Amino acid sequence: IIYDCMCTWGYYVTKIAKLPAVSSFSLMPLTPRTLLNLDAIRIALPMIIRDFGIGIKADRLNRALGKQYNIPPLDMTTVMNAPGDVTISYSSKLYVPFSETLPDHFKFIGWTMPENNVDEPFVHQSDRKLINVSLGTVANENIHFFKTCIQALANTDYNVLITTGNGIAPEVFGEL
């Protein structure tokens, strides 16, 4: 059975029925070390506080299901990252913080969408090292962050690729 990593019932069905499981990670896999990062805590804390009661209920349900069916319950760090026998991540191992701490069942296959039709595709043709500045796909509209990066990297020996997504028009940065 193939299920989304946030589909806890997919995890439980495969465990209860003793079927092979493939978990699909469309988002970045989160490791316990990633979750303990101060920036991650700062982003997640309002949601944790808001949904604390739901989290307690989910934890109780997870424990009850685990006990009833004699299977490992999902804990607080895996309830939104339900693993499979094979876990497919559509990210690059290079972009996942602490990816070396993930179990061997994680397989990084990268981007699976067709290439964009752009007039000038990006090709890095330089001896200079490349830095990709990105805030990911969730909270990526922090113009101040990108402007700070532009200032910090302006007179360095690096080529810089800034990925902002659709939420920020490139014109806001002025001439680069």
N, C-alpha and C positions, 0 to 999 in steps of 0.2 A: 504494500500500500504506500502510495506517495502522498504526503501531506505537508502543508505549510508548517513551518516551525512554531508558529503561534497557534496552531490548531491542536490544543491539548487532547481533544477527543481522538484525533488521529493517532497520537502516541499511545493512548490507552487501548484503543481498538487493536493495534498491532501487538501490544504486550499481552492483552487478555486472550486474543485469538492465536497467539504465537505465530504471527505472520512476519515475513521480512518487511522492514520499514526503511523508507527513504524520506528523509526530512529535507525540505526545500527552504533555503534561507535566501529570501529576496533582499533582506536587510543585512547589515554587517553583524557577524556573530559577536556576541558579547561574552567575554571571559570574566571570571570573578575579579581578576586584576583590573580589567577595563572598568568594571562597575565601581571599583574603589577609587578611581581617579577623581580628583576634586572637581574637575570640569563636568564630568559625567554626573556626579552627585548634585552639583549645582543645577544642572538641567533637569534631572529626574526628581529632585526633592519636592517640587510643587505637585507633581503627579502622584508621588508616593503619599504625601500628606492628604491630597484630595481623595485618593482611592484606597486609603489605608484599610477601611472596613471591608472593602471588596477583596483586598489582598488577604486579609485574615480568613474570610469565608473560603476563598480559593485554596488557601493552604490547608484548611481543615478538610475540604473536599478531596484534595490531592492525597492527603494522609489516609483518609477513609477508603478511597479507591485502592490505594496501595495495599492497605491492610486486608480489605475484602478479597482482592484477587491475588494477593501474595506477589506483588510486583513492586519494583522501586518507584516510589512516588516522585513527582517533579517537585523540586525545591524552589525557593524564591529566585535563584539565579537561572534555573532551567525552564520555569513555567512559560516564559516568553521565547525560549530557545529549545523547544522540545527536540531532543536528538533522535536520530534513527540509527539503524545499523550502518547506513551510509548517509552522510549529511552533505548536501550539495550547497555550496555558497557561490553566488553569482558575482562575488567580489574578487579582488586579487588578494592573495596572501600578503602582498607587500603593503596593502592599505589597511589591513586589520591589525590594530594594536595588540601586541603580545600573541600573535598568531601561533608562535612556537609553543604556546602552552595549551593549544587546542588538541583534543584527542586525534588519533590517526584516522578515525572514520570521517573527518572533515575533508572534503575534496573541493578545491577551489577551481572552478571552471571558467570564471571570468564572465564578461559581458556576453549576452546571448541575443541581443537585439540587433536588427540589421543596421548597417552603418548609415549615418545621416548623409543626405545628399547636400554637401556643402561645396561652395565654389572653390574654397581653398582649404583642403584638409590639413590638419596639423601633422607635420613630419619634423622630428627633431634631427637636424643635420648640423651638428656642431660638436666640437671637442669639449665645449663647456658642459658642466653638469646641469641637469634639469631639475628644477624644483616645481612641483605641482601644488598650488595653494587651493584648497577646497574646504568647505564646511559640510560636505556631504549633501544628502538629499532632503533632510528634515528641517533643520534650522539654519538655512544658508543665506539669509538676507541681511547680514550684518555688514553694512557698507563700511563702517569704521574699521572693522577687522581687516577688510581687503585693502583699504587705503593705508593702514598701518603697515601691512605686508609690502605694499608697493614702495613706501618710503624706506623701509628697512632693507629691501633688496635692490634698490635702484642703482647703486654704484658698486655692485659686487660682480664677481666673475661667474655668475650663474645665469642661465636662461630661465625665465620664470613663466609658467603657464598658470593662469588664474581661471578656475572653473567656478562660475557663479550660478549656473542654472538659469532658469527663465525669470526669476524674481527680480533680477537687477539688470538694468540696461547698461551696456558697456560705456555709454556716453557719460555716466555719472562720474567716471574716473578721469575725464578730460584726456588731454594728450599724454601718452605714455612714452 
